[in-house]
């Protein structure tokens, strides 16, 4: 996230600074006020434009950015920072009376407009103030984790329309002479890209070319809180790499949810998902869907692919709970394609190994691959995975690569602990499925 947003903010700020010394008000309190107003506003609309374009799920950016989960993480923080700068812009705008009371009225350097331009600028100012209040409300609802997703996603669809209002505000209130400068060229590109992305989103075109309609062929419940769903998508499915995920729509009103594909690609258009009860819709999912029902699958997405592993690094694979799904697909893919199995330590964390059907499934898979060392960590018996346990199995002279899929808290604890490990950590790869 930082490697994209920080350079982006520096670029916008740098091009703004290009014209900083220009104008008769430069260096005066009113000049500082006006430039602060411009910078905060332009950073807000620039970041919002970036967020809108990333919301299109650009698959071509997955490899350079590390997967769609990283793209959405950047989208989320670009949106949050956009609201922060918008709030700063609003506060600065509200502070003009204070500056006037302290330093007096501004000089007569403000350009005067008349006719159509003056009318449009007045409208842009009113629309911008109205839109920013809605933007604040949207951010609060988004950050309120208890607000139901099925309602939030409908509210989130308003964001493209809200963006267009703010883009109108920014385009009409920007200084006219700035459109001839590098900052104006950049903003024109961003506003155009954001507006196109907003139009596609409002038209329901996001991810449309990667959507495939299929049929649910089997539903199983290997555990009380886990539903296994097999879908047949036919020849329209473009295939997937083990470890990727897809957006699945069982119910149009509920919308699409991201689930990791738990099966390797066999070339027959069949995909399997292991879905844990984590929310209102996934709770008792087996009772809400049925075999023969139509399903829409969009994807595949993601770069959690063991073919991208560093060949000379010691492999550490960590699965927590339902985070085992990509590793099941990996193991199935190795057996299906008859490729050389890598040397790896596979750690599976479960609450109760004796009642977890995934444990036996993992053992069956690993039985054919002596190079993959399976270790079960049963929390009901006090067997908690730690960085120290991971370090014990890696030679101090080796470089290790960690592939993690599981709870965020466990990931943070292990990553923090591995900083003091005797071996060199070449990469810690994890996917973030918090798209909200």
C-alpha positions in Angstrom: 0.0 0.0 0.0 2.7 2.5 1.0 4.8 1.8 -2.0 2.0 3.1 -4.2 0.2 5.7 -2.2 3.3 7.5 -0.8 5.0 8.1 -4.2 1.6 9.1 -5.5 1.1 11.8 -2.8 4.7 13.0 -3.3 4.1 13.3 -7.1 0.9 15.4 -6.6 2.5 17.5 -3.9 5.6 18.0 -6.0 3.7 19.2 -9.1 1.7 21.5 -6.8 4.9 22.9 -5.4 6.0 23.7 -9.0 3.7 26.7 -8.9 4.0 27.5 -5.2 5.9 30.7 -5.6 3.7 32.0 -8.4 1.1 34.7 -7.8 1.0 38.1 -6.0 -0.2 36.5 -2.7 2.8 34.2 -2.3 4.2 34.3 1.2 1.2 36.2 2.7 -1.3 34.6 5.2 -3.9 34.7 2.5 -1.5 33.1 0.0 -0.8 30.3 2.5 -4.5 29.8 3.0 -5.2 29.5 -0.7 -2.3 27.2 -1.4 -3.3 24.9 1.6 -6.8 24.9 0.3 -5.6 23.9 -3.2 -3.2 21.2 -2.0 -5.6 19.5 0.4 -8.4 19.6 -2.2 -6.2 18.2 -5.0 -4.8 15.5 -2.9 -8.3 14.5 -1.9 -9.6 14.2 -5.4 -6.4 12.6 -6.7 -6.5 9.9 -4.1 -10.2 9.4 -4.7 -9.5 9.1 -8.5 -6.9 6.4 -7.7 -9.4 4.6 -5.5 -12.0 4.6 -8.2 -9.7 3.2 -10.9 -8.4 0.5 -8.6 -12.0 -0.5 -7.8 -12.3 -1.8 -11.4 -10.3 -4.9 -10.3 -7.5 -4.5 -12.9 -6.2 -8.0 -13.3 -3.2 -6.7 -15.2 -1.9 -5.0 -12.1 -2.0 -8.1 -9.9 1.5 -9.3 -10.7 3.3 -6.0 -10.2 1.3 -5.1 -7.1 1.2 -8.6 -5.5 -2.5 -9.7 -6.1 -6.0 -8.3 -6.1 -6.0 -8.3 -2.3 -3.1 -5.8 -2.3 -4.9 -3.8 -4.9 -8.0 -3.6 -2.8 -6.0 -2.8 0.3 -4.5 0.1 -1.6 -8.0 1.1 -2.8 -9.3 1.1 0.8 -6.5 3.3 2.1 -6.5 5.6 -0.8 -10.2 6.2 -0.1 -9.6 6.7 3.7 -6.8 9.2 3.0 -8.9 11.0 0.4 -11.5 11.6 3.1 -8.8 12.8 5.5 -7.6 15.4 3.0 -11.2 16.3 2.2 -11.8 17.0 5.9 -8.6 19.1 6.0 -9.9 21.0 2.9 -13.3 21.6 4.5 -11.7 22.8 7.7 -9.4 25.2 5.9 -12.3 26.5 3.9 -14.2 27.1 7.1 -11.3 29.0 8.6 -11.4 32.0 6.1 -13.3 34.1 8.6 -10.6 33.6 11.3 -7.9 34.6 8.9 -9.9 37.7 7.8 -10.5 38.7 11.4 -6.7 38.5 12.2 -5.1 39.6 8.9 -7.8 41.6 7.3 -9.5 41.0 3.9 -7.7 39.4 1.0 -6.2 41.7 -1.6 -7.8 42.3 -5.0 -5.9 39.6 -6.7 -8.7 37.1 -6.9 -9.9 36.7 -10.5 -13.5 37.8 -11.3 -15.8 35.7 -13.3 -19.2 36.5 -14.8 -22.0 34.8 -16.7 -21.9 31.1 -17.3 -18.5 30.5 -15.6 -19.6 32.3 -12.4 -22.8 30.3 -12.3 -21.0 27.0 -12.7 -18.4 27.8 -10.0 -21.1 28.7 -7.5 -22.9 25.4 -8.3 -19.6 23.5 -8.0 -19.0 25.1 -4.5 -22.5 24.1 -3.3 -22.3 20.6 -4.7 -18.9 20.1 -3.2 -20.0 21.0 0.3 -23.0 18.7 0.0 -21.0 15.8 -1.3 -18.3 16.1 1.3 -20.9 15.6 4.1 -22.1 12.5 2.4 -18.4 11.4 2.0 -17.9 11.7 5.8 -21.0 9.7 6.5 -19.9 6.9 4.1 -16.5 6.7 5.8 -18.1 6.3 9.2 -20.4 3.6 8.0 -17.5 1.8 6.3 -15.4 1.8 9.4 -18.3 0.6 11.5 -17.6 -3.1 11.2 -20.9 -4.1 12.7 -22.9 -2.5 9.9 -24.2 -5.5 7.8 -22.2 -6.1 4.6 -25.3 -6.8 2.5 -26.6 -3.2 3.3 -23.1 -1.6 3.1 -22.5 -2.8 -0.4 -25.6 -1.0 -1.7 -24.5 2.2 0.0 -21.0 1.7 -1.4 -22.5 1.7 -4.9 -23.3 5.4 -4.3 -19.5 6.2 -4.2 -19.1 6.5 -8.0 -21.9 9.1 -8.1 -20.4 10.9 -5.2 -17.1 10.9 -6.9 -18.6 12.5 -10.0 -20.0 15.3 -7.9 -16.6 16.0 -6.3 -14.8 15.8 -9.6 -17.2 18.5 -10.9 -16.4 20.5 -7.8 -12.6 20.1 -8.3 -12.6 20.8 -12.1 -14.6 24.0 -11.9 -12.9 25.5 -8.8 -9.3 24.8 -9.8 -7.4 27.9 -10.9 -7.8 28.2 -14.7 -4.1 28.9 -15.2 -3.1 25.7 -13.5 -4.7 23.6 -16.3 -1.7 24.7 -18.5 0.8 23.4 -15.9 2.0 19.8 -15.2 -0.3 19.5 -12.2 -3.3 20.4 -14.4 -2.3 17.7 -16.9 -2.0 15.1 -14.2 -5.3 16.1 -12.6 -7.0 16.0 -16.0 -5.8 12.5 -16.5 -6.9 11.4 -13.0 -10.3 13.0 -13.3 -10.9 11.4 -16.7 -9.8 8.0 -15.4 -11.9 8.3 -12.3 -14.9 9.4 -14.2 -14.7 6.5 -16.7 -14.2 4.1 -13.7 -17.3 5.6 -12.0 -19.3 5.2 -15.2 -18.3 1.6 -15.5 -19.1 1.0 -11.9 -22.5 2.6 -12.1 -23.3 0.5 -15.2 -22.4 -2.7 -13.3 -19.5 -3.5 -15.6 -16.8 -4.1 -13.0 -15.4 -7.6 -13.5 -18.1 -8.5 -16.0 -15.7 -9.9 -18.6 -14.4 -12.4 -15.9 -17.8 -13.6 -14.8 -19.0 -17.1 -15.6 -22.4 -18.6 -14.8 -22.5 -22.2 -13.7 -24.3 -24.7 -11.5 -23.8 -26.1 -8.0 -23.3 -29.8 -8.4 -22.5 -30.8 -4.8 -22.8 -29.5 -1.2 -21.2 -31.1 1.8 -20.7 -30.1 5.4 -17.3 -31.6 6.5 -17.7 -29.7 9.8 -20.6 -27.9 11.5 -19.2 -24.5 10.6 -17.8 -25.3 7.1 -19.6 -25.8 3.9 -17.9 -27.4 0.8 -19.5 -26.3 -2.5 -18.6 -27.8 -5.9 -19.6 -25.8 -9.0 -19.5 -26.8 -12.6 -18.7 -23.7 -14.8 -18.1 -25.5 -18.1 -15.7 -24.4 -20.9 -16.3 -20.7 -20.2 -14.1 -21.0 -17.1 -10.6 -19.9 -18.1 -9.0 -22.1 -15.5 -7.1 -21.1 -12.4 -3.8 -21.6 -10.5 -3.9 -23.4 -7.2 -4.2 -20.8 -4.4 -6.2 -18.3 -6.3 -9.7 -17.0 -5.3 -12.9 -15.9 -6.9 -15.9 -13.8 -6.2 -18.9 -16.1 -5.8 -22.6 -15.0 -6.1 -25.1 -17.4 -4.7 -27.8 -14.8 -4.1 -28.1 -11.7 -6.2 -29.5 -9.7 -3.3 -26.5 -10.7 -1.1 -24.0 -10.0 -3.8 -20.5 -11.5 -4.4 -18.1 -12.7 -1.7 -14.5 -13.7 -2.2 -13.6 -17.3 -1.5 -10.4 -19.2 -2.0 -10.6 -22.0 -4.6 -9.9 -25.2 -2.6 -9.3 -27.4 -5.7 -6.7 -27.6 -8.4 -7.6 -26.9 -12.0 -8.4 -30.1 -13.8 -9.4 -28.5 -17.1 -13.1 -29.6 -16.7 -14.5 -26.3 -15.4 -15.1 -27.7 -11.9 -14.1 -25.6 -8.8 -14.6 -26.3 -5.2 -14.9 -23.8 -2.3 -14.5 -24.5 1.4 -16.6 -21.7 3.1 -16.5 -21.1 6.9 -19.4 -19.5 8.7 -18.0 -16.0 9.4 -21.0 -13.8 8.7 -24.8 -13.5 8.4 -24.9 -15.1 4.9 -22.2 -17.8 5.3 -23.8 -19.0 8.6 -25.8 -22.1 7.8 -24.9 -21.7 4.1 -25.7 -25.3 3.3 -29.4 -24.6 4.1 -29.5 -21.5 1.9 -28.2 -23.0 -1.3 -29.1 -26.3 -3.1 -27.6 -28.5 -5.8 -28.7 -27.5 -9.3 -28.8 -23.9 -8.3 -27.3 -21.3 -10.7 -24.1 -19.6 -9.4 -22.0 -16.8 -10.8 -18.2 -17.0 -10.3 -15.9 -14.1 -11.1 -12.2 -14.7 -11.4 -9.7 -16.1 -10.9 -7.7 -13.5 -9.0 -4.7 -13.6 -6.7 -1.0 -14.3 -6.7 -0.9 -16.9 -3.8 0.8 -19.4 -6.2 3.5 -21.7 -5.0 5.0 -21.6 -8.5 6.2 -18.1 -7.6 8.2 -19.4 -4.6 11.9 -18.8 -4.3 13.5 -22.1 -5.3 16.5 -21.8 -3.0 14.6 -20.7 0.1 13.4 -23.0 2.8 9.6 -23.2 2.4 7.4 -22.6 5.4 3.6 -23.0 4.8 1.3 -21.9 7.5 -2.5 -22.5 7.5 -4.9 -21.2 10.2 -8.4 -22.7 10.2 -10.1 -22.2 6.9 -6.9 -20.6 5.6 -5.9 -24.2 4.7 -7.9 -23.9 1.4 -5.1 -22.7 -0.8 -2.7 -25.3 0.5 -5.2 -28.0 -0.2 -5.4 -26.8 -3.8 -1.6 -26.7 -3.9 -1.3 -30.3 -2.8 -4.0 -31.4 -5.2 -2.3 -29.5 -8.0 1.1 -31.2 -7.3 -0.5 -34.6 -7.5 -2.6 -33.8 -10.6 0.2 -32.4 -12.6 2.8 -34.9 -11.5 5.4 -32.2 -10.9 8.2 -32.4 -8.5 6.9 -31.7 -5.0 8.8 -29.0 -3.2 10.5 -29.4 0.2 8.3 -27.6 2.7 7.2 -27.5 6.3 3.4 -27.3 6.4 1.9 -26.1 9.7 -1.8 -26.4 10.2 -3.4 -24.6 13.2 -6.8 -26.0 14.4 -8.9 -25.7 17.4 -9.6 -29.4 17.8 -7.6 -31.9 15.6 -9.7 -34.9 16.7 -12.9 -33.3 15.3 -11.4 -31.5 12.3 -11.9 -33.5 9.1 -9.3 -31.3 7.3 -6.6 -32.9 9.3 -7.1 -36.4 7.8 -7.4 -34.8 4.3 -4.1 -33.1 4.8 -2.5 -36.3 6.0 -3.7 -38.1 2.9 -2.3 -35.5 0.6 1.1 -35.3 2.3 1.5 -39.1 2.5 2.5 -39.1 -1.2 5.0 -36.3 -0.7 7.8 -37.2 1.7 9.4 -33.8 1.2 6.4 -32.0 2.7 6.5 -32.2 6.5 3.1 -31.8 8.0 2.8 -30.5 11.6 -0.6 -30.2 13.3 -1.0 -27.6 16.1 -4.0 -28.3 18.2 -5.0 -25.4 20.4 -7.3 -27.5 22.5 -4.2 -29.3 23.7 -2.2 -26.1 24.2 -0.2 -26.6 20.9 0.1 -23.0 19.8 2.3 -22.2 16.8 5.0 -19.6 17.5 8.0 -18.1 15.7 10.3 -20.1 17.9 8.8 -23.4 16.8 9.2 -22.3 13.2 12.8 -21.3 13.7 13.6 -24.7 15.2 13.0 -26.5 11.9 15.1 -24.2 9.7 18.9 -24.3 9.5 20.5 -21.0 10.6 22.4 -20.7 7.4 19.3 -21.0 5.2 17.0 -18.3 3.9 13.3 -19.0 4.6 10.1 -18.0 2.7 6.8 -18.0 4.6 3.4 -18.5 2.9 0.7 -17.7 5.3 -3.1 -17.9 5.1 -5.1 -17.5 8.3 -6.1 -15.1 11.1 -4.5 -11.6 10.9 -3.5 -11.7 14.6 -1.6 -14.9 14.1 0.2 -13.5 11.1 1.3 -10.4 13.0 2.6 -12.4 15.9 4.6 -14.8 13.8 5.9 -12.1 11.5 7.0 -10.0 14.6 8.6 -13.1 16.2 10.5 -14.0 13.0 12.4 -10.7 13.1 14.7 -12.2 15.7 14.9 -15.6 14.1 18.5 -17.0 13.4 17.7 -17.5 9.7 17.1 -14.8 7.0 13.4 -14.3 6.1 13.4 -13.7 2.3 9.6 -13.1 2.1 6.4 -13.3 4.1 3.6 -13.8 1.7 0.0 -13.5 2.9 -3.3 -12.5 1.5 -5.6 -10.0 3.0 -9.3 -10.8 2.5 -10.7 -7.7 4.3 -12.0 -6.0 1.2 -14.1 -3.6 3.2 
